[in-house]
Amino acid sequence: MELKEYDLTNLIICCFYNVYGQLGYGFLEKVYENALGLELAAKDLKAVAQSPIIVSYNGQVVGEYFADLVVEDKVIVEIKAVKTLLPEHEAQLLNYLKATDVEVGLLLNFGPKPQIVRKAFENGRKKSQRVRG
């Protein structure tokens, strides 16, 4: 069984390793976001930085967040620059997927050791109250 957006996520991961190989560990997340955006553009991929995610509850907007990158309108990329990924980082990405029509997300950590987590949440399992940002 092939994973959703398998080829695209593999390409994003290759770009992640290219950036990590050049910049290493220790910069702020924004630096990695900018560099990854350049790397994705070099591969002719559309990547939107700070893409808004609107969260609603009972039909009312209750929050607005921003995904670090949305690639090809198909993959949310959340960037971290921490010592190690924690469960709350994964929960954040999963909530972004729940709040949008995007079904696949990558959590990329530019920490002392590179870390990657892939999450998927099918649209059929999402609440009808979600609002696309």
Contacts in CASP RR format, 6 or more apart in sequence:
PFRMAT RR
TARGET T0000
AUTHOR 0000-0000-0000
METHOD contacts of the structure
MODEL  1
MELKEYDLTNLIICCFYNVYGQLGYGFLEKVYENALGLELAAKDLKAVAQ
SPIIVSYNGQVVGEYFADLVVEDKVIVEIKAVKTLLPEHEAQLLNYLKAT
DVEVGLLLNFGPKPQIVRKAFENGRKKSQRVRG
3 9 0 8 1.000
3 104 0 8 1.000
3 118 0 8 1.000
3 120 0 8 1.000
4 103 0 8 1.000
4 104 0 8 1.000
4 120 0 8 1.000
5 74 0 8 1.000
5 75 0 8 1.000
5 103 0 8 1.000
5 104 0 8 1.000
8 45 0 8 1.000
8 71 0 8 1.000
8 72 0 8 1.000
8 74 0 8 1.000
8 75 0 8 1.000
8 104 0 8 1.000
9 75 0 8 1.000
9 104 0 8 1.000
9 105 0 8 1.000
9 106 0 8 1.000
9 118 0 8 1.000
11 43 0 8 1.000
11 45 0 8 1.000
12 40 0 8 1.000
12 45 0 8 1.000
12 71 0 8 1.000
12 75 0 8 1.000
12 77 0 8 1.000
12 106 0 8 1.000
13 106 0 8 1.000
13 108 0 8 1.000
13 116 0 8 1.000
15 36 0 8 1.000
15 37 0 8 1.000
15 39 0 8 1.000
15 40 0 8 1.000
15 43 0 8 1.000
16 36 0 8 1.000
16 106 0 8 1.000
16 108 0 8 1.000
16 114 0 8 1.000
16 116 0 8 1.000
17 114 0 8 1.000
18 39 0 8 1.000
19 32 0 8 1.000
19 35 0 8 1.000
19 36 0 8 1.000
19 39 0 8 1.000
19 110 0 8 1.000
20 110 0 8 1.000
20 114 0 8 1.000
22 35 0 8 1.000
23 31 0 8 1.000
23 32 0 8 1.000
23 35 0 8 1.000
23 110 0 8 1.000
24 110 0 8 1.000
25 81 0 8 1.000
25 110 0 8 1.000
25 111 0 8 1.000
25 112 0 8 1.000
26 81 0 8 1.000
26 110 0 8 1.000
26 111 0 8 1.000
27 81 0 8 1.000
27 110 0 8 1.000
28 81 0 8 1.000
29 68 0 8 1.000
29 79 0 8 1.000
29 80 0 8 1.000
29 81 0 8 1.000
29 110 0 8 1.000
32 79 0 8 1.000
32 81 0 8 1.000
32 108 0 8 1.000
32 110 0 8 1.000
33 49 0 8 1.000
33 68 0 8 1.000
33 69 0 8 1.000
33 79 0 8 1.000
34 49 0 8 1.000
36 47 0 8 1.000
36 69 0 8 1.000
36 77 0 8 1.000
36 79 0 8 1.000
36 108 0 8 1.000
37 47 0 8 1.000
37 49 0 8 1.000
37 69 0 8 1.000
40 47 0 8 1.000
40 69 0 8 1.000
40 71 0 8 1.000
41 47 0 8 1.000
45 71 0 8 1.000
45 72 0 8 1.000
46 71 0 8 1.000
46 72 0 8 1.000
46 73 0 8 1.000
47 69 0 8 1.000
47 70 0 8 1.000
47 71 0 8 1.000
47 72 0 8 1.000
47 77 0 8 1.000
48 69 0 8 1.000
48 70 0 8 1.000
49 68 0 8 1.000
49 69 0 8 1.000
50 66 0 8 1.000
50 67 0 8 1.000
50 68 0 8 1.000
51 66 0 8 1.000
51 67 0 8 1.000
51 69 0 8 1.000
51 70 0 8 1.000
51 76 0 8 1.000
51 133 0 8 1.000
52 64 0 8 1.000
52 65 0 8 1.000
52 66 0 8 1.000
52 133 0 8 1.000
53 64 0 8 1.000
53 65 0 8 1.000
53 66 0 8 1.000
53 67 0 8 1.000
53 96 0 8 1.000
53 99 0 8 1.000
53 100 0 8 1.000
53 133 0 8 1.000
54 61 0 8 1.000
54 63 0 8 1.000
54 64 0 8 1.000
54 99 0 8 1.000
54 131 0 8 1.000
54 132 0 8 1.000
54 133 0 8 1.000
55 61 0 8 1.000
55 62 0 8 1.000
55 63 0 8 1.000
55 64 0 8 1.000
55 65 0 8 1.000
55 95 0 8 1.000
55 99 0 8 1.000
55 131 0 8 1.000
56 62 0 8 1.000
56 129 0 8 1.000
56 130 0 8 1.000
56 131 0 8 1.000
57 129 0 8 1.000
58 129 0 8 1.000
59 129 0 8 1.000
61 131 0 8 1.000
65 96 0 8 1.000
65 99 0 8 1.000
67 76 0 8 1.000
67 77 0 8 1.000
67 78 0 8 1.000
67 96 0 8 1.000
67 100 0 8 1.000
68 77 0 8 1.000
68 78 0 8 1.000
68 79 0 8 1.000
69 76 0 8 1.000
69 77 0 8 1.000
69 79 0 8 1.000
70 76 0 8 1.000
70 77 0 8 1.000
70 102 0 8 1.000
71 77 0 8 1.000
73 102 0 8 1.000
74 102 0 8 1.000
74 103 0 8 1.000
74 104 0 8 1.000
75 102 0 8 1.000
75 104 0 8 1.000
75 105 0 8 1.000
75 106 0 8 1.000
76 93 0 8 1.000
76 96 0 8 1.000
76 97 0 8 1.000
76 100 0 8 1.000
76 102 0 8 1.000
76 104 0 8 1.000
76 105 0 8 1.000
76 106 0 8 1.000
77 105 0 8 1.000
77 106 0 8 1.000
77 108 0 8 1.000
78 89 0 8 1.000
78 92 0 8 1.000
78 93 0 8 1.000
78 96 0 8 1.000
78 105 0 8 1.000
78 106 0 8 1.000
78 107 0 8 1.000
78 108 0 8 1.000
79 108 0 8 1.000
79 109 0 8 1.000
79 110 0 8 1.000
80 89 0 8 1.000
80 107 0 8 1.000
80 108 0 8 1.000
80 109 0 8 1.000
80 110 0 8 1.000
80 111 0 8 1.000
81 109 0 8 1.000
81 110 0 8 1.000
81 111 0 8 1.000
82 89 0 8 1.000
82 109 0 8 1.000
82 111 0 8 1.000
83 111 0 8 1.000
83 112 0 8 1.000
84 109 0 8 1.000
84 111 0 8 1.000
84 115 0 8 1.000
85 107 0 8 1.000
85 109 0 8 1.000
85 115 0 8 1.000
85 117 0 8 1.000
89 107 0 8 1.000
89 109 0 8 1.000
89 117 0 8 1.000
90 107 0 8 1.000
90 117 0 8 1.000
90 119 0 8 1.000
93 105 0 8 1.000
93 106 0 8 1.000
93 107 0 8 1.000
93 117 0 8 1.000
93 119 0 8 1.000
94 119 0 8 1.000
94 121 0 8 1.000
96 102 0 8 1.000
96 105 0 8 1.000
97 103 0 8 1.000
97 104 0 8 1.000
97 105 0 8 1.000
97 119 0 8 1.000
97 120 0 8 1.000
97 121 0 8 1.000
98 121 0 8 1.000
98 126 0 8 1.000
98 127 0 8 1.000
98 130 0 8 1.000
99 130 0 8 1.000
99 131 0 8 1.000
100 130 0 8 1.000
100 132 0 8 1.000
100 133 0 8 1.000
101 123 0 8 1.000
101 130 0 8 1.000
101 132 0 8 1.000
103 120 0 8 1.000
103 121 0 8 1.000
103 122 0 8 1.000
103 123 0 8 1.000
104 118 0 8 1.000
104 119 0 8 1.000
104 120 0 8 1.000
105 118 0 8 1.000
105 119 0 8 1.000
105 120 0 8 1.000
106 116 0 8 1.000
106 117 0 8 1.000
106 118 0 8 1.000
106 119 0 8 1.000
107 115 0 8 1.000
107 116 0 8 1.000
107 117 0 8 1.000
107 118 0 8 1.000
107 119 0 8 1.000
108 114 0 8 1.000
108 115 0 8 1.000
108 116 0 8 1.000
109 115 0 8 1.000
109 116 0 8 1.000
END
